[in-house]
Amino acid sequence: MSDPSSTTSPRSSPISAEDADAQAFDGAQDILRAWGAGLRPDPDLTVSEWADRHRKLSSRASAEPGQYRTVRTPYMGEIMDRLSPGDPTQRVVFMKAAQVGATEAGNNWIGFAIHQAPGPMLAVQPTVELAKRNSRQRIDPLIEESPELRERIKPARSRDAGNTMLSKEFAGGILIMTGANSAVGLRSTPARYIFLDEVDAYPASADEEGDPVTLAEARSLTFAHRRKVFLVSTPTIRGLSRIEREFEASDQRRYHVPCPHCGHVQWLKFERLRWDKGQPDTAEYHCEGCDAAIAEHHKTAMLAAGEWRATAESEDPGTVGYHLSALYSPVGWLGWTRIARAHEAARGSDEALRAFRNTVLGETWMETGEAPDWQRLADRREAWAPGTVPEKGLFLTAGADVQKDRIEVDVWAWGRGLESWLVDHIVIEGGPGDPDCWQTLTDLLVRTWAHERGQHLTIARFAIDSGFETSAVYAWARQVGFAQVAPVKGLEGFNRASPVTGPTYVDATIGGKRLRRGARLWSVATSTFKAETYRFLRQDRPTPEEITAGASFPPGTVHLPSWADAEWLKQLTAEQLVTVKSRRGFTKLEWQKLRERNEALDCRVYARAAAWIAGADRWSEARWADLEDQLGVAKANETDTGQGAAPRAQGRTAPRRRTMRSSYMG
């Protein structure tokens, strides 16, 4: 057998002296090239120039994948460049509509910072969950599609790479992503760059530690004049909108474009978009100089020739503010015809008009918040017996307000379009210190209310205020179970992202023993549901003659029974929304009592929150149809409205079988 050591494998074969010299030379050349590259500074680019050179849009995150081009959204050029290190601006405020390219501009800034001017960066979304989603859908494609970024951030699968869902490390800096609902995330590290996205959807307080924007901006103060803060959002409600408050304190820049006919320079206003009544496809913009009609195809040239102009003096010279509506959206995105069509569709619905104003015009919505006249509500009352559910009511919720000497409960029925009927008003004497009071409340959970079609309904969701005697409320809810009962906590302010959040697990004291995560608590933006209730109460209704002819009530209509007395009606209209000035001089909206007792309004808000928790705001057409079928409502309606149908028999229909798909039908 031959000695293995006497043979030389190809992998271990010796190389010639000439080859060794060549390899050494090549290695020295590589070292010199790397050393030379280290001596050369990065190109002195602005954010927009960097994006045009290095940014690639992924098909995962963009409807127009490929090389990023600022010329597609020329109005974003100045905004991005204000975020460049060479510009003295410290804070950039952008109040905008949807679909104008703001998110991609913010991502360009992130990419620029990683590649050109590394430093610690904090990117904040409304919630931690949204931050994770943004990381997967936006930030990961940003890195993967740009070689300059990919070589600076190691793959997430590599060991100790510093690349996680909410943290991206790179030479000279780190990108931390978090939610405005996490105080820990907001105070995690000092940051030179802060990107605050959709600030109007932030909660009023981060874990009850203060305003999220203030907490986040405090992380940049150590960087003095080198810091950059970018606040972006579609606005919400006037007086409460963070982005509007910041914009009004800035120099309020508007994008001015020239008329293709007369050259008059102007910023685009919705009232100058005109179309024939009922024909949104005829929409054209009319110049405020010559009043000539401007067709959509002129927009590309107008945007290219446009410029930002300040319309006010900034309270802070280090802050610049920009406003942009969807009227500027590039051709092929949200066109003038679609805007006109959206406005036509929104007419008659305050909710739809509010969404249009916020997301299309990029402007705040003014909540009237004026309390309806209780006497007018009394005149509108309808006749049905206490404890009975009118025909179109499809499920029940209840709201309970805990007082020192009693618990008041209102039971509401809900139908399609969130049309609602007051079914019962119950006052349980004794208060939270009386065991009998809680037993009576427990009995309500299994009680049934007769539906006009013969079925019997139980309460689908029961929301109870935990603001007073919190421990007693938690103990009772834990005893009866959280499947049906939802302890709620009212929060001030409006919440656009979601009027109800949760449940969150909170500590509870039960029988003197503290239980960690012992209760499930839902947080309710009470202002949202109060404004909605008053809006629904003020809606115009069809006349008796129109109802007889087959007209239906508008969505959201609140039906009140004849047995609702004057005191209850006064409690329902006991508050109004007023505008007050804060200590900083900014205006804000605040609900104030017109009278001391407001239990009916509170119970209504909690019952409405219970309907939201049950999912009524998100149910499909099939779900509503299924509920109607179970109660026999759909079949009855078809009989009533069918052509040539026989008149409905008087009295109640025979009860159907008691086997029901919905757990809250008895």
Secondary structure, DSSP 8 states (H G I E B T S, - for coil): ---GGGS--GGG----HHHHHHHHHHHHHHHHHHHHHHHS------HHHHHHHH-EE-TTT-SS-EE--GGGSTTHHHHHHHTSTTS---EEEEEE-SSSSHHHHHHHHHHHHHHTS---EEEEESSHHHHHHHIIIIIHHHHHT-HHHHTTS--TTSTT-SEETTEEEETTEEEEEEETT-HHHHTSS--SEEEEESGGGS-SSSTTSS-HHHHHHHTTGGGGGG-EEEEEE---BTTT-HHHHHHHTTT-EEEEEE-TTT--EEE--GGGEEEETTEEEEEEEE-TTT--EE-GGGHHHHHHT-EEEE-S--SSTTEEEEEE-GGG--TTSS-HHHHHHHHHHHTT-HHHHHHHHHHTS---B--------HHHHHHT-B---TTEE-TT--EEEEEEEE-SSEEEEEEEEE-GGG-EEEEEEEEEET-TT-HHHHHHHHHHHH--EEETTS-EE-EEEEEEE-SSSHHHHHHHHHHH-TTTEEEEEEESS--SS-SEEEEEEEEEEETTEEEEEEEEEEEEEHHHHHHHHHHHHT-----HHHHHTT----TT-EE-BTT--HHHHHHHT-EEEEEEE-TTS-EEEEEEESSS--HHHHHHHHHHHHHHHHTGGG--HHHHHHHHHHHTHHHHHHHHHSTT-----SS------S--SSTTB-
